[in-house]
Amino acid sequence: GLARYHAEHPDLPLRVLHQDGLSYVGPEGGPDIVYLDPMYPEGNKTALNKLSLRVPRDLAGDDPDADQLLGAARRLATRRVVVKRPKHAPPLDQRAPNHSHRGKAVRWDVYLT
């Protein structure tokens, strides 16, 4: 996906980093935007999700540091942090976002820095 992005948008730089987000310090000035997609909180419905959606949760478990990750992302980003959340879930760390964009099943909370 990243190679396809660079081929289609050679003038727009994009880097994907794979490491512990809480310990990442980043370059001086940091990125403009940090996008967080933490594991969704466990739901209370009785029907099971499709197997392809259950496997990542089984492998990764819950995301107990998601609230801390929001704070780290807000310190790092120079403009905003965008967090993908289930439509009816509370905001991370009980912090109200500056604004939200709602879809049918999810919302994106935007925190300005």
N, C-alpha and C positions, 0 to 999 in steps of 0.2 A: 504494500500500500504506500509506503514512504517513497519507494522508487517511482511509482506511478505519479505521486504528487509532485516530486521534483521534475519529472518529465513534462508535466502539464503546467507547472508554475515555477520555472527556473529563476524568476526574479523575486520570489517570495520565500525567504529562508524558513526552514522548519527543522527542528531537531527533536528527536524523541530520546529521552534518557530513561534507563532502567536501573533504578537504585532506590535505596531507602529515602523516602521523601522527607522524613523528619530530620535526617542528618545532612541533607543536601544544602549547601550554602550557595552555590551558583556563582556566576561571574559578577564582578562589581556592577552595580546597577540592576542586575537581575533581568529576567524576561518581562516583556510587557504584560503578558497574560499567562496565567496558570489555570489549566483545566483539570478539575478533580472529578473522578468517577468512582467514588468509593463503593464497596459492596453494599447493596441495599440491605436495610434492616430486615430481620426475619419478620415475615408477615404472619397474620393470625388466621389466614384462610385454611380450610381443611383440604382442598384439592391440591394435588402436587403439580409443580411446574413440569414442563417438558424435561426429559433427561438431560438434554444439552444445556439447559439452564441450571440444573441442579449440580452438575459435575463441578463447575468452578467454585461454588459455595462449599461443596464437600472437600475440595482440595485446599482452598484458601481459608476456609472458616469465616467467622464473623470479622468485622473490621473495627475492632475496639479503639483504634487510635485515630479514627476519622475526624473527631472533634479537634484533636491536637494537630492533625494534618492541615486543617483549615487555617489555624493560627500560623503555622509555618509557611503556608502558601501566601498568606496575606503579607507576611514580612518580606517574602521573596519577590513577589510580583510588583512591578512599577506602576501598573495601571488598573488591573482588575483580576479577580479570581472568579471563575465560573464553576459551579458545582452542580452535577447532575444528580437529581433526587427523585424518588417516587412522588407522584403527584400529591399524595396526602401525608407524606412523612414530615416530621418537624424539621426545621432547618438545622444544619450542623451546629453544634456547640450552643444551641438555642439563640444564635445571633441572627437577627432579622437582616435579610439581604437588602441592598439598596433598591433592587428591583428583581422581578422574576419573569421568565417567559414560560408559559404553560402549554404543554402538548396534551394529547389524549391520555397518556399514561404516565408521563414524566414532566418534570419542570426543571428549568435551569435557573438556579439562584445566582445572581451576580452581585459581587462585593467589590466596591470601588476602593482603591488603596490611596 
